[in-house]
Amino acid sequence: MEKRSRLRYGMVGGSLGAFIGGVHRRAIALEETADLVAGCFSSQNEKNQKTGQFYGIGQDRIYKNYQEMAQKEKEREDGIDFVCIVTPNATHYEIAKAFLEAGIHVACEKPLCFTVEEGQELEQIAKEKKLCFAVTYTYTGYGMVKFAKELIEKGEIGQIVNVNAEYLQDWLIDEIGGGDQTTTKMSVWRTDPEKSGISNCVGDIGTHIEDTVAYMTGLHPKKVAAVLDCYGMDLDLNANILVEYENGVHGVYSCSQVCAGHLNGLVIRIFGSEGSIEWVQEDPNYLKVTRKGQPTQIYNRGTGCITGMAAKLNHIPSGHPEGLTYAFANIYHAFMQEVLDQINGETGDGQDYDYQDVSDGVMGVKFIHAVVESSQKGAAWVEV
């Protein structure tokens, strides 16, 4: 059988004008490996049709619902190789399960699902069917985050002794006090428990802290002690979290969507016995590394001193900033490489498949539940 060089994919959610769907499509397009050939982009027929037609998709592959899409794509000889799920949180589990059961690889927005049991079920199905399942934790796709991971693994900052990380935004500040006014259309579902689950702020951005730290360091939270603030809303808008990792090291996470003057302030600081590493998402092309007794060094993306996956995934010359779309592209690069290798009966280097998978998604759900439980128990320590 002739080897495939391109993939076919479909999308659930992400109609024209939807922010995250557009990011996923552009990121996949950067890789020039997959073609969008099917979709169910909206539950509203007009928006669904308009989006499909805009992307030149045949009428028979613009589906009215995801169930029909999974079943019919499964039956086609030229069916999709993977599906991209970019719908609100409440629907991730059922959509992912439908496509997994149809034997189709999955890339899904985070959080993976609402409950730990749902996540473990998806993990088990993917394992049994030997399907690739990416959970698109954006920030692990940044080149300098990958370089930080490499330096930490090499022992450049010694044994990790402390972690300090924050993710501060201000876009929901007008929600303080509750009421009928909402900041944006997005906040309507973000702050609705039926659509977002048991957490807004921690589920939306706190999980990015947990996952990025775990990716860089290999450390997962063992237990947490947390205080969540809702300010009159049904779900949290602010969170302060103490973390104890598997090796006994402690850390502090702070995430908020009501911090005036902060737009997308993810900052990761890893402190070791021999130095420290700091990465700032709003200035993502640089990594600050301080080795004990030496001047602080600033590493620049795209330069000769950058090695490993960060060098391999360098898209444009140094001095030209890479950002969010490139980070997503790096995630899809690894995910689509594994899908393509599996289709062609090949096995790549494990490093080639450097993306966060369904097990990372399950860890994110466990983290959310532990944080919420801790806050409900007056900031008591809760096992993750």
N, C-alpha and C positions, 0 to 999 in steps of 0.2 A: 504494500500500500504506500502510495506517495505521501511523503511527510508534509504536514501542514505547516505553513509559515504565518498564517493569520488566523485570528479567532473571530467568532461571531458572538455578540452579546446583546442582551436586552436590559431594559430598565423598568423598574416599578417605582412610580413617583417621579418627581423632577420635571413637571411641566414647564413650559416656557415662562421665564420670570422667576422660577423657584431658585433660590440662591445655591443650595448645596448640590442639586442635580446638575446645574451648569458647571460647577467646579469639577464634579466627577467626569462629566463628558469631556471637558477640556483636558483634564489630566490624562484620560485614556487616549485621547487624540494625540497628545504629545509623544506617546510611545509608538504610534504608528503600527500597532500590532493587532488591533481589534476594530471591527466595524459594528455600529449600532444598526441592528436589523429588525428589532421587535420591541414592543413596549406597551405598558399600561401606565400612562403618565399621570392620569388624574381620574378620580371618580366622576368628575363632571365631563360628560361626553364631548362637549364643544372644545374644552381645553385639551382633552386627550387627543382628539382628532387633529386639532391645529398643531400640536407638538409633533405628532407622528408624521404629518404631512410636511412640516418644516424640515424634518431630518430625512425626508425622502423614503420613508418606510412604506412598504406596500400595504394597501388597505386590509388585506387578510392577516396582517401581523400587528395591527393596532388593536389591542384587545380591550374588551369592556371591563375585565377584572383579572386579577392575578391568577385565580384558579384556572380560568380558561387558558391563560397564557402558558402556565406551567404544563398543562395537559397537552395542548396542541404543539408546543415546541418540543416536547418529549417525543411526539409521534413523527415529527418531520425528519427526513434524512439530513436536511441542512439546518436543523434546529440550533438554537443558541448554545454556546459552550458554557457561558456563565451569565448570571443575572446580577445586576447592581440594584440594591434596595436603598432608596433614599426617601422613605416615607417617615411620618411622625413615629415616635418611639413605640406607641401602643400596638403597631401592626408588624413590627420587625419579626417577632417570633412566628406568627402564623404564615407570613409570606416566605420566610426562610425555610420553614419546614416543608411547605408545598413544593418548593423547587428542589430541595434536597431529596425528597421522596420521588421526584421525577428524574433523579440522577443528574441534576444540573449543578455545577459549581456555583458558589455564592460569594459575593462581596457585599457587606452590609454596613450601614452607618452604625455608630454607637449611640446609646448603649445597645448591647446585643438584644436584650429582652427585659421583661419586668421581674421575673423570679429566677432564683438559682436553679430550680428544678427545670424550668423551660430551657435555660442555657445548657444544662447538662444533657438534656434530651437532644438538643441540636448537635452538641458535641459528639454524642454517641452515634447519631444517624450519619454524620459526616465521616466518622471513623469507620463505621460498618460498610459504608458505600465507597470509601476511599475517595472522598470528594474534598477539594480545596475549599477553604472557608476563610476569607479575610474579613477582619473587622477593622474599619478604616480609622484607627487612631492617628490622626493627622501628623502629629509632631514627631513621631518616630520616623517619618519619611524625610525629615530635614537632614541634609548632609552633615552639618556640624553636630547634630545629635548623635549621628552614627559615629562620627569621629570621637566624640566624648565617650561613647561606649567603648570604642577601641582603646583609648588611653586608660580608662579605668580598668579594663580587662588586663592590660599590660602592667598594671601596678604603678602607673605614673604618679598617682597621688596617695599610694600606700593603702592601708586598710581603712575602709570607710568608717567614720566615727560619728557623723551627723549629717542629716539632710534637712534643707530648708527650701520650701517651694511655695510659690503663690501663683494664683491666676485671678487677676482682678479686672473687672469690667464695670461699666456704669450704666449700661443701656436699659436696666430695669429700675433705675432709681425712682422714677415716678410711681412705681408700684407700692412704695412704702406707705403703709396705712390702709391699703386695700382700696375698695371703691370700684366704680364702674369704668374709670379711665384706664386705658392701657397704653403703654409706650409705643408699641408697634404691633402689626398684625401677627408677627411671630410669637409675641408674648401671650397671645390668646390661648394657644395650645401649650406653650412651654410651662405656663403656670397652672394648667388644668390637670389634676391628678388622673383623670380618665385617659388623657393622652400622653402624659409624661411619666406616670407612675408615682412612686412614693417620694421622689425627689426632683427638684428642678435644678438648683445650682450645682449640687454635688453630682447629680446624674449628667448634667450638661457639660460642665467644665472641670469639676473635681476629679472625675474619672480620667481626664487627660493628665492631671498631675500624677495620679497613681500609676498610670500606664507608662508615662514618659520616664519617671524615676525608675520603675521596674526595668524598662528597656535599657536604660543607661547602666544601671548598677547590678541587675539581676536580683535585687532585693524586693520581696513581696511583703506587704503588711501582714503581721501575725495577729495583731489586735489594734484597736483604735479607741480613743476617747474623744468625743466630739460634742460641740455645741452648734446647733443650727438656729438661725434667726429667720422668721417668716414675716415679721413686720405687718401682721394683719392679713397676709395672704395665706392660701391653703398650703403652699409649698415653700421651701427654703429659698431665700435670696442671698444668704450669706452663711459661711461655715468656717469654723476654726477647728482643726483636727490635730490631735497628738497621735503619732504613729509609733508602734514598736514593730521592728522587722523580725524576720525569722532568726537572725543571728544576735538579737538583743540590742542592736543599735536603734536609736530613737530619731524621730524626725518631726517636723511641724509643717502642716499644709494649711494654707489659707486660700479660700476661693470665695469670690463675691461678685455680684452683678449690680451692686449699689454703691460702688466706690467712685465718686465723682473725679473726673480727670483721667480715668484709666479706661482704655479702649479694649485692648486684648492682651493684657499684661501677664502672660505666662513667663515666669522666671524660675529656673531650676538651679539650685546651688548644692553641689555635692562636696562635702568636706572630708578629707582623709588625713591619716597620720603623717603623710608626707607632702600634702598640698591640697589644692581645691580646684574645682571646675565650676564655671558659671555660664549658663546659656540663657539669652534673653530673646524670646520669640519675636518681639517687635524689631529686633536687630539681628536676624537669624543667620546672617552670613559670617558671623564672628563667634569665636569661642575664647573665653578668658580662662587661662590656666595659670595658677600660681603654685610653684614648687617651693617647699620650705627653704628659706634662706636665700631665695633668688628673686629677681624682679618679676613682676607679673608679665606674662606673654599674651599677646592677642593673636590668635590664629585666624587667617583669612581664607574663606572658601575659594577654591579654584587655584590655589597656589601650590608650589612644589612640595611644601612641608606637609600637605594633607595626604594621608595614605588610606589604604583599605577601601571599604565600600563607599566612603565619602568621596574618594577620588574617582572611583568607577562611575558613580552616579552624578558626576559633574556635568551639567547641561550646557552652560554658557561660560565664557571667559570670566576670570576674576574681575571684580569691580563692577560687574553687571549683576545686580541683586536678583537672587532666586527667592521665591516665596511660596505661598500656600499651594498654588497649582502644581508647582514642581515637586513639592513634598508629596502630594497625592499621586503624582506621576511615578515617583519612586516606589511608593507602595504598590501601585498597579504593575510596575515593571516586574517586581518580584512575584506577585501573585499570578500574573499572566504567563510568566516564564514557567512556573510550576504547572499551570493548566496545560500549556502547550507541550511541555515535556511529557506530561502524563498521556496526552492524546497520541504523541509520537512514540510512546514506549521508551522514553529516555529518562535518565536520572542525572540531575545536575548536582553541582557542589551544594552542600547544605546552606552555605552563605548566599547562594543565588536566590534562595527562597526567604529572604529577610523581610518578613512582614508579620504583623500581629494577627494571630489566627483566632479561631473560635474559643480556644482555651483562655486566651487573654481576655476575650469578651466575657467569659464566665467569671473570671477574676474581678472584672470591673463591676459586675452585678453583685458579687459577694461584698465588695468594698462598699457599694451604695447601701446595701441592707445593714451592714455592720455599723456604718456611720449613723444612719437614721435611728437604729435601735439604741446606740449609745446616747444620742441626744435625748431620746425619749426616757432614758433611765438616768437623766441628770448628769451626763458626761461620764458615766461609768465605763470602765474598760470592757470592750466586747471583742470576742474572737472573730476574726474574719473567716 
